[in-house]
Structures are given as C-alpha cells and as structure tokens.
Amino acid sequence: MTSAVRCGIHTPVVIMLPIYSASWEVEGTIGDIAKVVRAAEHFGYDHVTCSEHIVIPSEIAATRGGRYWDPLATFGYLSAVTTVIHLATNVLVLGYHHPLEIAKRYGTLDRICDGRLILGLGVGSLKQEFDLLEVPFADRGQRADEALRALRTSLSQRQPSFDGTYYQYSDLILDPPAVQARMPLWIGGRTVRSLRRAAEFGDGWMPFGLSADQLGAMISEVRKTPEWETREQPLEVILSNDQPMDPSGDPKGAVHQGEQLVEAGATMLQLHLLHHSAGHYVEQLEAMAKLSIFETARPESYDPPAVS
C-alpha cells in the first residue's frame, strides 16, 4: 500500500472550470466557500486554493472557464474564518505583477493569516490576456525567472533591494513584509522548464494536464540536473487528479486514484472531489479524511471546532 500523503483541495465556487464545476457553484457564495474551507481545516487538510486570471477572452471561456475570484480578496476573508489551514495561490501569473507589488500585497496577507500563505506562481500562457493587460508575452519566461529571484530577496525584507535586467530597486521601505522567513513558492506549469524552474527557485511544483508517464519522465530528467542536486530541501511535487474523486461513493476508487498519483511522483495531493452542493462537499471531505491515502496536516495542538 502506498504511504499516506497530505492533501489540499481545489476550492469550489472561486473558479468554474467546465470539466470539474458543479451546477450549484454558479450561485455559490462566500458563505458556501467558508463552509467548505472550515470543514477542510477541521478534517486536517493541508491547504485550499484560489487561482488568478484577471480577464478571460469570451472565446476562451468555454475551455478555461470565465470565473476566477481574486485570490487576495478571497484569502483575506478566509484568513479571518480559519486558523491553521494554508492558503495557496494556484497560481499568480508573474508577468502581470511587479515583484514589489506581490511582495507588498501578499506580504500583508501573510501577516494577516499569521504565516499560512503559500505563493503559487506561474509564467502564464494565455497570450490574449497578456495583450489585454498590455504586458510583454514573448520574454515572459526570462521575466518570470528574474521575478522569482527578486521575490526571494524581497518577500520577507522591510528594506529590500534587487539589481536585475528587468527589475531594479533599492533605498526603499516595504512595510509590512511577509512574516515567514522563507515563504513557500510553488511553481505551476506543464513543461520540463517549469520543473527546472521549481527546482532552482521554488519549494514545490504544481503541474497540470500531464499523464503519469509524462510526469515520471520529466521528474527523472530533472533529477539529474544541478538545480535538483544542489537543493537543500526536497522539492514538493503537488499533483491533482484528472477525474473527480468520490470518496463517499467509491472509497476504493479514490484510494486507487491517490496511489496512482503518488506512484507518479506526488509528495502531496491537490484534490478535485465530486460534489453536488456545499453540504455534499463537506461530506466528501470527511470521507476522504478517513481513507488510508490521507495524512492529516493538522497540528497536534489544534482543537478543531465542530463542523456546522
């Protein structure tokens, strides 16, 4: 049997992807989101997510979805109704923001949530959105690498400085900075370059749209690189299931799906769960937490409130 792993969830309502979304989410509220997130915390899940797209061209919405709640506003609210669960952006598009903008806004959020923030970051691939926002697309990879270097030096510093090709700053005060001495940076993407970027700059890799064989081959390749070999800490590999899990209706199937992801290289799972309402989502969270693949992320000193 595969060892148990920590699990996070793709938060309902905040994003409406056609292949995963349920009809109840169309009219879902912040109250519904809070109910699910508080239940996830109660049952020992590691993190919840919120993605970023600022605008979606109408012709793209049929495949990518048109709804994306703003993660800063969403997590600002959720930080006030939770105490231990992590809040993970999945992902911020680096090219849409100056590194100091991210450091200030999400450093403040890290302080508000008492150091529970995980910054999921990506290069971005939707050229139409880049064009609408009037930000460069062609060199977004190089810009993203430099932005990651800048964030590493700036997120937790009240007086950050950086001297690069795209970004230069010094003699300034950024107050408040993040409270975490090293905020976790999880890198999104589906290419070997994204995995190498995660190995070089990040603490985790969140790929999407890849088969188990593709994942295994990419991880094997990057494990041989200097970026991987010189790491001081192991890289988290956070994988998501393609088909929604149904832990209450098909627990064996849910365990099998989780084990397949671990065998593909996952050190943590980020779950899509089958659900028909906010209440059903809570039931699925409880059922999943009772399965052998699930490792609680709840601190021993945490006394979870009742789920209502």
C-alpha positions in Angstrom: 0.0 0.0 0.0 1.2 3.5 -0.8 2.2 5.7 2.1 -0.3 8.4 3.1 0.2 12.0 1.9 -1.0 15.4 2.9 -3.9 16.6 0.8 -5.2 20.1 -0.2 -8.3 20.9 -2.3 -9.2 22.9 -5.3 -11.7 25.3 -3.6 -15.2 25.3 -5.1 -17.0 28.4 -6.4 -13.9 30.5 -6.8 -13.2 29.1 -10.3 -15.6 27.5 -12.8 -13.8 25.0 -15.0 -16.2 23.3 -17.3 -14.7 19.8 -16.7 -14.9 20.0 -12.9 -17.6 22.5 -11.9 -21.0 21.6 -10.4 -24.2 23.4 -11.1 -24.6 24.6 -7.5 -21.4 26.6 -7.8 -23.0 29.1 -10.3 -24.8 30.7 -7.4 -22.3 29.8 -4.8 -21.5 32.4 -2.1 -18.6 33.3 0.1 -20.6 31.6 2.9 -20.5 28.4 0.9 -16.8 28.7 0.3 -16.2 29.4 4.0 -18.2 26.4 5.0 -16.1 24.1 2.8 -12.8 25.7 3.8 -13.6 25.5 7.5 -14.5 21.8 7.1 -11.3 21.2 5.2 -9.4 22.7 8.2 -11.4 20.7 10.7 -10.6 17.4 8.9 -6.9 18.1 8.6 -6.4 19.2 5.0 -3.1 21.0 4.3 -4.3 23.8 2.1 -7.1 25.4 -0.1 -6.5 27.2 -3.3 -7.5 30.2 -5.4 -6.4 30.8 -8.9 -5.7 34.0 -10.8 -6.9 35.2 -14.2 -7.8 38.9 -14.4 -9.8 38.7 -17.6 -10.7 35.8 -19.9 -11.5 36.4 -23.6 -15.0 35.2 -24.4 -13.9 32.7 -26.9 -11.5 31.0 -24.4 -14.1 30.7 -21.6 -15.6 27.6 -23.0 -12.4 25.7 -22.2 -10.8 27.7 -19.4 -13.9 28.9 -17.7 -14.8 32.6 -17.2 -14.9 32.8 -13.4 -11.8 33.5 -11.3 -12.2 35.1 -7.9 -9.4 37.4 -6.9 -7.1 35.4 -4.6 -6.0 38.4 -2.5 -9.6 39.4 -1.6 -10.8 35.8 -1.2 -7.9 34.8 1.1 -8.2 38.0 3.1 -11.7 36.8 4.0 -10.9 33.2 4.5 -7.9 34.0 6.8 -10.4 35.6 9.2 -12.5 32.4 9.5 -9.7 29.8 9.7 -6.6 29.4 12.0 -4.3 26.7 10.7 -5.0 25.7 7.1 -2.7 27.0 4.4 -3.9 29.4 1.7 -2.3 28.7 -1.7 -2.5 30.8 -4.8 -2.8 28.4 -7.7 -1.3 30.4 -9.5 -0.5 34.1 -9.7 0.8 35.0 -13.1 4.2 36.6 -12.6 4.1 38.7 -15.7 1.0 40.6 -14.6 2.7 42.0 -11.4 5.9 43.8 -10.4 7.7 41.7 -7.7 7.3 44.6 -5.2 3.6 44.6 -5.8 3.4 40.9 -5.0 5.8 41.3 -2.0 3.7 44.1 -0.5 0.2 42.7 -1.2 0.9 39.1 -0.3 3.4 40.0 2.4 0.5 41.9 4.1 -1.8 38.9 3.6 0.9 36.6 5.1 0.8 38.8 8.2 -3.0 38.8 8.3 -3.1 35.0 8.1 -0.2 34.6 10.6 2.2 33.0 8.1 -0.1 30.5 6.4 0.3 31.7 2.8 1.8 29.6 0.0 2.6 31.6 -3.1 1.8 29.5 -6.2 3.4 31.3 -9.2 3.4 30.7 -12.9 4.7 32.1 -16.2 1.3 32.3 -17.9 0.3 31.0 -21.3 -2.8 33.0 -22.3 -1.4 35.5 -24.8 -4.8 37.2 -25.3 -4.8 38.1 -21.6 -1.2 39.4 -21.7 -2.2 41.6 -24.7 -5.3 42.9 -23.0 -3.2 43.9 -19.9 -0.5 45.3 -22.2 2.3 43.3 -20.6 5.1 41.5 -22.6 4.5 37.9 -23.7 7.5 36.9 -25.7 10.1 37.1 -22.9 7.8 36.1 -20.1 10.0 33.1 -19.1 13.1 35.3 -18.6 11.0 37.9 -16.7 9.5 35.2 -14.5 12.9 33.8 -13.6 14.1 37.2 -12.6 10.9 38.0 -10.7 11.4 34.8 -8.7 14.9 35.9 -7.8 13.6 39.3 -6.8 10.8 37.8 -4.7 13.3 35.5 -2.8 15.2 38.6 -1.8 12.2 40.8 -1.1 9.2 39.0 0.4 10.5 39.0 4.0 12.6 42.1 3.9 11.5 45.6 5.2 14.3 47.2 3.1 14.6 45.0 0.0 16.9 45.7 -2.9 17.5 44.0 -6.2 19.5 44.7 -9.3 18.5 42.8 -12.4 17.8 43.2 -16.1 14.0 43.8 -15.8 13.7 44.9 -12.2 16.0 47.3 -10.2 15.2 48.8 -6.8 16.9 49.9 -3.6 16.7 52.5 -0.8 13.1 51.9 -0.1 10.9 50.5 2.7 8.4 47.8 2.2 6.3 47.6 5.3 4.8 45.1 6.2 6.9 42.3 4.7 5.8 38.7 4.9 6.1 37.2 8.4 7.5 33.9 7.1 11.3 33.9 6.9 11.0 31.8 3.7 7.6 31.9 2.2 6.9 28.6 0.2 6.9 29.2 -3.5 5.2 26.6 -5.6 5.7 26.8 -9.3 3.0 25.9 -11.8 3.4 24.6 -15.3 3.4 21.6 -17.6 6.9 21.7 -19.1 10.4 20.4 -18.2 11.4 24.1 -17.9 8.7 24.7 -15.3 10.0 21.8 -13.2 13.6 23.0 -13.5 12.3 26.5 -12.5 10.7 24.9 -9.5 13.9 23.0 -8.6 16.0 26.2 -8.9 13.8 28.8 -7.3 10.9 27.1 -5.6 9.7 24.8 -2.8 7.2 22.9 -4.9 6.0 22.1 -8.4 2.3 22.0 -9.4 2.0 20.6 -12.9 -1.3 20.2 -14.7 -2.5 18.3 -17.8 0.2 15.6 -17.8 0.0 11.9 -17.8 1.7 9.7 -15.2 4.2 8.6 -17.8 5.0 12.2 -18.8 5.4 13.2 -15.1 7.7 10.3 -14.4 9.9 11.0 -17.4 10.2 14.7 -16.6 11.0 14.1 -12.9 13.6 11.5 -13.9 15.2 14.0 -16.3 15.3 17.0 -13.9 16.6 14.9 -11.0 19.9 14.7 -12.9 20.3 18.5 -13.2 22.4 20.7 -11.0 19.2 22.6 -9.9 17.9 19.4 -8.3 21.1 18.0 -7.0 22.1 21.2 -5.2 18.8 21.7 -3.4 19.0 21.9 0.4 15.4 20.6 0.9 13.4 18.1 -1.1 11.0 19.5 -3.7 7.3 19.1 -3.1 5.5 17.7 -6.1 1.8 18.5 -5.8 -0.3 16.5 -8.2 -4.0 16.7 -9.0 -6.4 14.0 -10.1 -7.9 14.4 -13.6 -11.2 12.6 -12.8 -13.0 13.9 -9.7 -12.7 11.5 -6.7 -15.8 10.2 -5.0 -14.5 9.1 -1.5 -18.0 8.5 0.0 -19.5 6.7 -3.0 -16.3 4.9 -4.2 -13.7 4.9 -1.5 -11.6 2.2 -3.1 -11.5 4.1 -6.4 -10.5 7.3 -4.5 -7.6 5.4 -2.8 -6.6 4.0 -6.2 -6.5 7.4 -7.8 -4.4 8.8 -5.0 -2.0 5.9 -5.1 -1.5 6.4 -8.8 -0.6 10.0 -8.2 1.9 9.0 -5.5 3.4 6.4 -7.8 3.8 9.1 -10.5 5.9 11.2 -8.1 3.4 13.1 -5.9 4.6 14.1 -2.4 1.3 15.9 -1.8 -2.2 15.7 -3.4 -4.4 18.6 -4.5 -7.9 17.1 -4.9 -10.8 17.5 -7.3 -13.7 16.0 -5.4 -17.1 15.1 -6.8 -19.8 17.2 -5.2 -23.4 18.3 -5.7 -23.7 21.0 -3.0 -21.7 22.7 -0.4 -23.0 20.2 2.2 -22.1 17.3 -0.1 -18.6 18.7 -0.5 -18.2 18.7 3.3 -19.3 15.0 3.4 -16.7 14.2 0.8 -14.0 15.9 2.7 -14.9 13.8 5.8 -15.0 10.6 3.8 -11.6 11.3 2.2 -10.0 12.1 5.5 -10.9 8.6 6.7 -9.1 6.8 3.8 -5.7 5.2 4.0 -4.1 7.6 1.5 -4.9 10.7 3.6 -2.3 12.1 6.1 -3.6 14.8 8.3 -1.8 18.1 8.3 -3.4 19.2 11.5 -1.0 20.3 14.3 -1.3 18.1 17.4 -2.2 21.1 19.5 -5.1 22.1 17.2 -8.5 21.6 18.7 -10.9 21.7 15.7 -14.3 23.3 16.1 -17.4 21.4 15.2 -18.4 21.4 11.6 -21.8 23.0 11.1 
